Amino acid sequence: MRQLCFVHAVLLIFLTILYFSRAKNVLMIVVDDLRPALGSYLDEDAYTPNIDSFSHDSLIFQHAYAQQALCAPSRNSFLTSRRPDTLHLYDFYNYWRSSVFNFTTLPQYFKENNYCTASIGKIFHPGVSSNFSDDQPYSWTDSPYHAPTEKYKNAKVCHSQSGKKLGKNLVCPVRVSKQPGGTLPDLELLNEAKNFLHSHDKSKKFFLAVGFHKPHIPLKYPHEYLRFHPFDNVSVPALRQKPIDLPSVAWNPWTDVRDRDDIKALNVSFPYGRMKDKWVRLIRQSYFAAVSYIDDLIGHLLSSLSASGLEKDTIVLLTSDHGWSLGEHGEWSKYSNFERAVRVPFILKIPGKTDGSDPYTNSFSYVDELIELVDIFPTLVDLVGLKPLPLCPVDSRTVELCSEGISLVPLINQYTSHQRTKIPWKTGVFSQYPRPGLYPSMKPNSDKPHNNQIKIMGYSLRTEVFRYTEWLQFNPITFKANWSAVEAVELYHHGIDPEENMNLSVRPGFEKICAELRKQLRAGWTGNLPSHISL
């Protein structure tokens, strides 16, 4: 009997090793402009039953941050695992392979390791920032797919509040059958992704990236999703105007929102005018309705993954390129270093490892440590068993393959094994945002300056408790900040002020904290790595 038990134990160990060592597929879902407006992140305005269900079998990283709150720079950053200062990419108008160096991308690395790599929707930012090709032929096995109806994204199909006029509006619930082509881009992306899963040769490994467009503006979505978000139930932020002690350089005047017909008609004064409370609710209602719409599509995508028999062999990551401000201290859109702009959802499902809720809470499994989107590349590589990425040297501009993030696998192992002793981890994470000057402006656009217009760079450090930001003079020719020329400082204590309404740097008694955080910010990402990791 003992011998039989021993044989069974050895067999079980062998099968476990075999299961965890076999190469797995990857499904990476990137939702454009999605802040953690999800039920699994305890947002009371959210209605996201499908993502919440998925989250029960996943790890939910509570403190994940983008490196820049702008689509192209953020996507270029996490797809190469390089930070904006390495890429010299802060706008939409440059391609790293041409302007800096031939850095290897996440899908390219998988492709070079015999994966079928497929891009559906918005993964790289389309246009010059990905060489008008979504980085082909480097990154993808076949040509990336974009929805045919995406060309109508700014068409005048949105009804005014009176219902009598069509315009290029921000708030845009629609009847799908009345839209150009009788559909919407994200519906087309879903169908293409389902076709990929059902037709894929199961003997071949795949890396599938699906990029949904909403809730990126315009907030265009099927009108029926409004039923989950009654107008009177939509919350509003406590402070809905510019905080007194906020430096002018930190303010983004939400120029893209102002450019919409329905918002133009409100004549909100530039740059600090306050949105009327009715419109605060209307915009928030439509943002959450658009998220509910995407939640529904993600539910169908995950069901298709299961129906195709691939669920148990596929790691699934759900994340975003950056967040979005929804009226908090009078801000809208992204284009800043505020928590609402740079914090993103990050939900990771690993078959056989994250299945089931936390046994200690019978609820979601939350990871509290700070992580960054540059950690995606090394993490997925480690999870499927490819050769790990080396950590980048201080100057990595001529190194094709390395990472300025670190693998999350040690954290994953800690949480999935339910260890009570925490491993050493990052002490701070970093975001940044450029400005053409110290004051909000339309020309040049202080939300979206071109690289050659940047005169100020805001570097932001997020620790467990604080957000500390310095706005520095910046040379757009050398791409260097002058760390001795500080134009403005922000300090927020998230324990007492999670909405970042009180800039404590201007108040007496915080000089020592600012000095400590200033030193930590200047140490950069390499100076905030876990103690067991070194260059």
N, C-alpha and C positions, 0 to 999 in steps of 0.2 A: 504493500500500500504506500509506504514512504517513497519507494522508488518511482511509483506511478505519479505521486504528487510532485516529485522532483522533476520528472519529465514534463508534466503539465506546466510547472512553473517556468522551466527553461523555454518551453514552447511559447508561453505567454510573453516572456521577455523578448524573445526573438521576433514575434509578431509585432510587438509594440515598437521595437527598434526599426523593423521593416516599414511600419506605417509612418513613423515620424521622419524616416530618412528618405522615403520616396519623394520624387519631385512633385510638387503640387502646382496647379494652375493659380493664376491671380486674376481677380476681378477688382479693378479699382474704379470706384464711382466718385466723380468730382462734380459737386453741385455749385454752380456759379453764384457768388455773392451770398452764400448761406452762412449766417451766424448760427450759434447753437440754439435756434428757435425750434426746439424739439421737445417732445414729452419726456424723453429719456434724459434730457438735460434740465428737467423740472421747470420748463418755461410754461407758465400757466395760460398763455395765449395760444399755445401750440395745439394742433390736432394732427398727430403723426402716428397713427396706429401701426403702420407697416414698419417704419424705422424703429419704433419702440419694440415691436416684436422681435425684429432682427437684433436689437441691442441686448435682449435677454440672453442671447447666445454669443455675446461678444464682450470685449473689454471696451469701456468708454473712458477715453482720456479726457479728463475735465479741463486741463490747462494746456491746450495745443495752440500754437501761434504761427501765423504767417510772417514771412520776413519783410514783406512790403504789401500794403493794402491797395494793390492795383493789379489787374488781371494778368497782363503780360509779364511784368517783373516777377510776380509771385510764382506763376507757372514755370517760367524759365528757371527760377531758383529751385523749386522742389523737384523738377524733372532732371536737373543736373546735379543736385545736392551742393550747389554753390550759392553763396549769398550775393545780394545785389552789388556789393562793393567789389566782389571778384569778377562778376559778369560785366560790370559797367553798364548794366541795363536797368534803367529807372523809368523808361517810357515804352511806347509801342513801336518805336521807329528804328530799332537796331536788332541785328541777328548775331548772336554770340560767335558763331563759327566764322563769320566774316570780320567782326569788329574786335574780337578778343582772342579766342583760341578754339580749337576743335574739341571741345569738351564732350565726353561720352554722356549720353542720356540714360535714364532709367529703362525705357523700352528698348533702346539700342543694346544695352547690356544683356537684356533677356533675349533679344533677337540673335545676338552673337553667341548665345549659349543654347541655340536650337529651339527656342520658343517661337511659336506663331504669335506675332504681336499685332494687335488690331486697335485702331482708334475710331471711336464713334462719337461724333459731336465735338464739343469744345474741350480739348485736352491741352495742346499747345494753343496759344492765342493765335488766331488766324491773321494773315497779313505778313508784313515785312519782318515782324519779330520772330516768325518761324519760317522765313524764306518763301512765303506764299505757298508752302507745301506741307505744313505741319511737320517740318524737319524730315522730309523725304529726300533721298532714299535711306537715310541713316536709321530712323527709329522704327519703321513699321514694315511688316511683311507685305502688306497690300496697301493700296491707296486709302488714306483716311476717308471716312464717310461723313458728309455734312448734309443736313436735312435740306431738300430742295426749297422748302418754304421759308428757310431762314432769310432769304432775300427780302421777305416782307416784314422783317422784324420791326421796322420803323414806319410801316405803312399807316395811313390815316384810317384806321379801322375801329378806333375807340370812341364810344358814345360819350357825350358830355353828360353832366349831372342831370340836365333837363331831358336828355335822350334824343334831342333833335339834331345834334351836330356831330359829325365824325371828325376826329382829330388825332394828332400824334401825342397821346396823353401818357401821363405816368400811371394813373389808375385806369386799368383797362380789362375788366371782366368781359368775356365775349361768348357768343354762341359759335361753337367750333364749325358747325355746318355752314355758317355764313362767312367764314374766313377764306382768304385766297387759297385755292387748292383744297378747300374743305377739310383742313386739318391744321395742326400746329407743329412746329419743329420738334418739340420734345416727344410728341406722339410718334413721329417718324423715327426718331432716334431709338425709342423703345422697340419698335418693330424690327429695326435693323439689328439691334442687340439680341433680340429673341431669335431671329433668323441665324445669327452667328452661333448661338449656343446649340440650337437644334440641329444644325448642319455640320458642326465641328467634328472632325475625326478624333474620337476619344483616345486614340493611341498617341496623339500629339499634344504636347504641353502648350498652354496658351497664356498670354498676358493680354487681357482685354481691358481697355480703358474706355469708360462711358462717361461723357461729359454733358450733363443736363444744363440747359440755359437758364431756366427760371430758378430762383426769383430775381435774376438780373433784370434791370429795367429795360423796356417798359414792363410794368406788372400786368402782363397779358396772360390770362389763364381762363379755362372754362368757368363760366359764371356760377355753375352749380356748387362750386367749392365754397362760395360765400356762406352757404347754409351752416357750415361748421364754425363760422365766426360772426355771429350777430353784432351789428354795429355797436349796440349799447353795452355789449360785454367786452369790447376791446379796451384794454388798459392804456393809459397815457403815462409818460415819465413824470416824475415829481417836479423836476426842473426842466423847463422847455425853452430856455433862452441861454445865451452865452454867459458862462460864469464870470463873475467880476474879475477874478485874478487869473483868467486864462490869457496867456500871451497871444497877441494877434497872429503870430506866425503859426501857431498851433491850430488855428481855425481853418476848416475847409468850407468854402461858401457854397458847396453843393451845386456847382455850375451845371452838371448834367441834369439834375432834377429841375432846376430853373428853366432849362431849355424845352421842357415839355409844355404842350399847349395849355393843358388844364392848370398847371402851376404858373405859367406866364400870366394867365388871366387874373391871378390873385394879387399881382403887383407887390410881392413881398420885397421890401427894401433890401438892397445889396450893401454890405455883405452879411449884416447881423440881424436882419429882420426876422421876426418870429412868425412861424406858421400858425394859422388859426387852429384852435383846438379841434374843430370839426374835421379839418384836413389832416391833422395829426392822426385822428382815428381812422379816417378813410385810407390813408397811405398804409398805416399799420395793418388795418383789416385786409387790404389787398396783398401785402407782403406775406402775411400768415396764410391767406388763402392760396397764394402761389406755392408756398411751401407744402401745403396739404395736397395740392395737385401733384407736385413732384414726389411726395411721399407715396401717393397712389401708384405712380409709374414705377417707383423703386420696388414697391410690393409686387407688381407684375413681373419685373425683371428677376427678382429673387425667386419667385414661383417658377419662372421659366428655367432658372438654373437648377432648381430641384427636379422639375419634370424631365429635364434632359439627362438626369443621372449624374450630374457633375458636382453637385453640392458638397459631397463628402471629400472631393479632391480639390476644392477651390478655396483659397484664402480670399476673403472679401474685405476691402477697406472702403469706408465711406468717409469722405472729407470734403473740404471746400478750398477755394483759393484765398479767401479772406472773409471777413465778416461784413456787417453793414449797420450803420447807425440809423435808428428809427425814432429820431426826435429827442434822444437823450442830450441834455444841455443844448438843445436847439440845433443839433447836427443831423444831417442826413447823408446817406450814401457812405462811401469808404474814404479814401484820400486822407488818412490821418494816422496817427500813432495811438489813438484811443483804444481802450480794451475792446469796445464794440466793433471796431474796424479790423483788428488784427487777431482776435480770438476766433477759432473755428471749431466745428465738431470734428471728432476723430474717433471713429468707431471701427474696431478691428475684430473680425471673426476668423478664427483658426480652427478648422475641423478637428475634433478630437481633443482640443486643448482649451478652448473657451466655451464649449457647450455647457449650457445650464447656468442658472443664476448663482450668485454668491451664496454658499451654504450658510454663511454667518448672518446674512440679512434677508435671504430668500427674495432678493430683489436684483437690481442691476449691479454689475461689477464695475466699480469706478476706480480709475487710476488717478492719483492726486498729483504726481510729479509733473514738473514742467517739461514739455516737449516742443519741438519745432517741426515745420514741414520739411526742412532739409533732412530730417531723420527718416523720411519715408524710404528713400532709395536704399540706404544700407540695411534697413529693417526687412524689406521685402526680399532682398538678396539673401540675407541670413535665413529667413524663414523657409525658403525653398531649397536651401542647401547649396547655393552657388558660392563661388570663391568670394570671401568677404572683401569689401572695399577698404583700401587703406585710408587712414585719416590724412587729410590734406596738410601739407606743410604750410607755414605762415604765408609764403608767397607761392600760390598754386596756379598762377596764370599760364604756366606752360606745362601743366600736368594734365593729361587727357582724362585719366580715371582716378578719382579720389573723392572723399566726402568731407564736407564741412558740417555734417551732422553725425550722429552716432546711432548705432543699432539699438532699437528698443527691446530686443530679445531678452536681455537680463531683467528688465522690468516686467516683461510678459511672463517670464518664468517665475518671478517673485509672486506675482498676483495669481497666476493659475495654480501654483502649488500652495497658495494661501500662507506664505511665510509671514510671520508677524514681525520679523526683524527686517527693516528696510535696508536696501543696498545704498551705497553712496550714489548721488545723482547730481545733475546739473544744478548749480546754484543760481543761475539766471539764464534767461533766453532773450533774443534780440529781434527787434523790428526797426525799420527806418522809413523816413518819408522825405522827399525833396520839395523844396519851394524855390520859386524864382525871386523872392524877396521877403521882407518881414511883414508885409501886409497883404491881405486877400486881394486878388485882382482878377479881372476878366481877360486882359491882354497884357502880359502873358497869363495864361490860365494857371492860377496858383494851385488848382487841384491836379492838373495834368501837364506840368512843364516838360518841354523837350529837354533832352540831356544837355544841350548847349545853353539852356536858359537857367540852369540850376545855380543858385548863388548861396543857398542855405540847405543844410541837411539836418534833419532831426533824428537823432539816435536814441532809441528807447530800450531800456532794460526792464524786464519784468522778473521780479523775485517772488518768493512765496507770499510776501505781504505787500510789497511796494511796486509801483511803476514810477521809474525815474527817467526823465527825458531831457536831453540837452540839444538845443538848436545852435548849430555851428556854421561859421562861414565855410563855403565849399568852392573849390576850383573845378569848373566843368571841363577844363583842358587836361589837367593831371588826374582828375577824379579823386582828389584828396581833400579831406576836411582839415581845417585849422583848429586843432584841439585847444589852442590858447585863445581863440576868438569865439567865446560863447555869447550868443545873442539873447538867449532866453532859456529858462529852466522850468521844468514841471516836476512835482512830486505828489503822488497820490497814495493814500493808505487804504488798501482794499479791505482791511478788516472793518473799517468804519465808513468807508466811502467807495463802495463797489462801482458806482456810476461815474467816478472821477469828476466830481463837481467842485472839490476843494483843493486848490493848488497850494500845498503846504510849504513849498519852497520859499514863498514870500512871507511866511509867518515866523516870528521869533521862536526859538527853541528847537528848530529842526536843522540847524547848521551842521551838527555832528553827523546826523543821518545822511544829509546831502553829501557831505565829504566822503563818507564810507561808500555810498552808492556811486559817486563820481569815480572813485578809484576802481570799483567793480565794473562800471561801464567801460572805462578805458582799458581794462584788461581784455575786453572782447570775448568772443565765443571760446577761444582757446583757453582763456583764463578762468572760465566758468564750467569747465568739464569736470566730470566725476574724478575723485582723487586717484582712482586706479587707471585712468586713461591719460596718456601723455603723448606729445608729438614725437 
